[in-house]
Amino acid sequence: MEISNQNKEIIFLLADDHSIVRQGMEIVISDIVPEAVVYHTSALNQVLELIESKQVEMVIIDAHFPDGNSLHILPQMRSINPDIKILVFTGLEEDLHGLKFVKAGANGYLSKLSEEEEVKSAITTFIEKGEYFSEHLRNLMVQFVHNPNLISPLMSLTKREMEIAELYADGYGNLEISNELNIKQNTVSTIKKNIFEKLKIENMVELIELVKTHHKL
């Protein structure tokens, strides 16, 4: 399975808080690129430092860590090394989260629920081409060009509407939001109505789920 002309040293970083995932991924990488140098970390807060100090060229990173999520540091990773290749390897649903990571700077997105052969094929493609996207995610990326709200329905909300949606998701009621933002209660109610119409939802449970899924990753 070794890639031809791929005997040069490539520096990888495997970032995942589960050691078994990192160990398994290192075996796959070593099978494809025997000369690879592979660094490991289980902590999100070490990723940027390692990319800089070890001159990392390729990163395979989880979405969730005990100390945060990787979505928000992808632009920083790319600012350290503009040529870095980033593959997000996660259990998060591709439909809900794939586009967000691509927009943030990922060169690929791979589900941890994939079969072993699919993982090996995806890693091979990632190393050869510097990217990996499933056919489904590629289709979503094309659709996104014509419909930016695909990445998150919350993108249709104004800044004030998003602010109020977050407060509702945090358990605030109309009076508390009114006091917090120093606006009238009937204004809060009107904005709530607008939020529900834009998101095509009917109750607070649906709103909380949307904010939790798309905004509070």
C-alpha positions in Angstrom: 0.0 0.0 0.0 3.0 2.2 0.1 2.8 5.2 -2.2 5.3 5.4 -5.0 7.8 8.3 -4.9 6.6 8.9 -1.3 9.8 7.9 0.5 10.5 11.4 1.5 10.0 12.3 5.1 6.6 13.9 5.9 6.0 15.3 9.3 2.6 14.5 10.8 0.8 15.5 13.9 -2.0 13.3 15.3 -4.2 15.2 17.6 -6.9 13.2 19.4 -7.6 12.6 23.1 -7.9 8.9 22.6 -4.5 7.2 22.3 -6.0 4.1 20.6 -7.1 6.4 17.7 -3.7 8.0 17.4 -1.9 4.6 17.5 -4.2 3.1 14.9 -3.8 6.1 12.6 0.0 6.0 13.0 0.0 2.4 11.8 -2.0 3.4 8.7 0.3 6.3 8.0 3.5 4.2 8.4 2.1 1.6 6.0 1.6 4.3 3.4 4.7 6.5 4.1 7.4 4.4 5.9 9.6 7.5 6.3 6.9 9.5 8.0 7.7 11.3 11.3 4.6 11.2 13.5 4.0 13.4 16.6 1.1 12.9 19.0 -0.9 15.1 21.3 -4.0 14.5 23.3 -4.5 18.2 24.2 -5.9 20.8 21.9 -3.8 23.5 23.6 -0.6 21.8 22.4 -1.5 21.7 18.7 -0.3 25.2 17.7 2.9 24.9 19.6 3.7 21.5 18.0 2.9 22.7 14.5 5.3 25.6 14.9 8.1 23.8 16.8 8.1 20.5 14.8 7.4 22.1 11.4 4.4 19.9 10.9 3.2 19.4 7.3 0.1 17.3 7.8 -2.4 17.2 10.7 -5.1 14.7 11.5 -7.2 16.1 14.2 -10.4 15.3 16.1 -13.2 17.9 16.5 -13.7 17.6 20.2 -11.2 17.7 23.1 -11.7 17.9 26.8 -10.1 21.4 26.6 -12.2 22.7 23.7 -12.9 22.0 20.0 -10.6 22.3 17.0 -12.9 24.3 14.7 -11.8 27.7 16.1 -8.0 27.0 15.9 -7.9 25.9 12.2 -7.3 29.4 11.0 -4.5 29.8 13.5 -2.9 26.5 12.3 -3.0 27.8 8.8 -1.5 31.1 9.8 1.5 29.3 11.3 2.0 27.3 8.1 -0.1 28.4 5.1 0.7 25.1 3.3 -0.3 22.8 6.1 -2.8 20.1 5.2 -5.5 19.4 7.8 -7.8 16.4 7.9 -10.6 16.4 10.5 -11.2 12.8 11.7 -14.3 12.9 13.9 -17.4 11.2 15.0 -19.5 14.3 14.3 -22.1 14.0 11.5 -20.7 15.1 8.1 -24.1 16.6 7.1 -24.2 18.9 10.1 -20.6 19.8 10.6 -18.5 19.0 7.5 -19.0 22.4 5.8 -18.1 24.3 8.9 -14.7 22.7 9.2 -14.0 23.1 5.5 -15.0 26.8 5.7 -12.6 27.2 8.7 -9.7 25.8 6.7 -9.8 22.0 6.8 -8.5 20.1 3.7 -10.6 17.1 4.5 -13.2 15.6 6.7 -13.4 11.9 7.6 -15.9 10.1 9.8 -14.7 7.8 12.6 -17.7 5.6 11.7 -16.1 4.7 8.3 -15.0 1.2 7.6 -11.3 0.4 7.9 -10.7 0.1 4.2 -12.4 3.5 3.6 -10.2 5.1 6.3 -7.1 3.7 4.6 -8.2 4.9 1.2 -9.1 8.3 2.6 -5.7 8.7 4.3 -3.9 7.6 1.1 -5.8 10.2 -0.9 -5.1 12.8 1.8 -1.4 12.1 1.7 -1.2 11.9 -2.2 -3.4 14.9 -3.0 -3.4 17.0 0.2 -7.2 16.7 0.6 -10.0 14.2 1.1 -13.7 14.9 0.8 -16.4 12.2 0.4 -18.6 12.5 -2.6 -21.5 13.6 -0.4 -19.4 16.4 1.2 -18.3 17.5 -2.3 -21.9 17.8 -3.3 -22.6 19.9 -0.2 -19.7 22.2 -1.0 -21.2 22.8 -4.5 -24.6 23.5 -3.0 -23.0 25.8 -0.4 -21.9 28.2 -3.2 -25.5 28.8 -4.1 -26.9 28.5 -0.6 -24.6 29.8 2.2 -27.2 28.9 4.8 -26.4 25.3 4.2 -23.4 25.6 6.6 -25.8 26.6 9.3 -29.4 27.8 9.3 -28.4 30.3 12.0 -26.5 32.3 9.4 -29.8 33.8 8.3 -30.2 35.5 11.7 -29.1 39.1 12.4 -26.5 39.8 15.1 -29.2 40.8 17.5 -31.4 37.8 16.7 -28.4 35.5 17.2 -27.7 37.2 20.5 -31.2 36.6 21.7 -31.3 33.0 20.4 -28.2 32.2 22.4 -29.8 33.7 25.6 -32.9 31.6 25.0 -30.6 28.5 24.6 -28.9 29.4 27.9 -32.3 29.3 29.7 -33.1 33.0 29.8 -36.8 34.1 29.6 -38.2 37.2 27.9 -37.9 39.4 31.1 -34.4 38.3 31.8 -33.4 39.0 28.1 -35.1 42.3 28.3 -33.1 43.3 31.4 -29.8 41.8 30.0 -30.0 43.7 26.7 -31.8 46.7 28.1 -34.6 46.5 25.5 -38.4 46.2 25.9 -40.1 42.9 26.5 -42.4 43.3 23.5 -39.2 43.9 21.4 -37.8 40.6 22.6 -41.1 38.9 21.8 -41.1 40.4 18.3 -37.5 39.3 17.7 -38.4 35.8 19.0 -41.2 35.6 16.4 -38.8 36.6 13.6 -36.3 34.0 14.8 -38.9 31.2 14.7 -40.1 32.3 11.2 -36.6 32.5 9.7 -35.6 29.1 11.2 -39.0 27.5 10.3 -39.4 26.2 13.9 -42.3 26.2 16.3 -41.0 25.9 19.8 -38.1 26.6 22.1 -36.9 23.0 22.2 -36.2 23.2 18.5 -34.4 26.5 18.9 -32.2 25.2 21.7 -31.3 22.1 19.6 -30.3 24.3 16.6 -28.1 26.6 18.7 -26.5 23.6 20.4 -25.9 21.8 17.1 -24.7 24.7 14.9 -23.4 27.4 17.2 -22.1 25.8 20.4 -20.0 23.1 18.9 
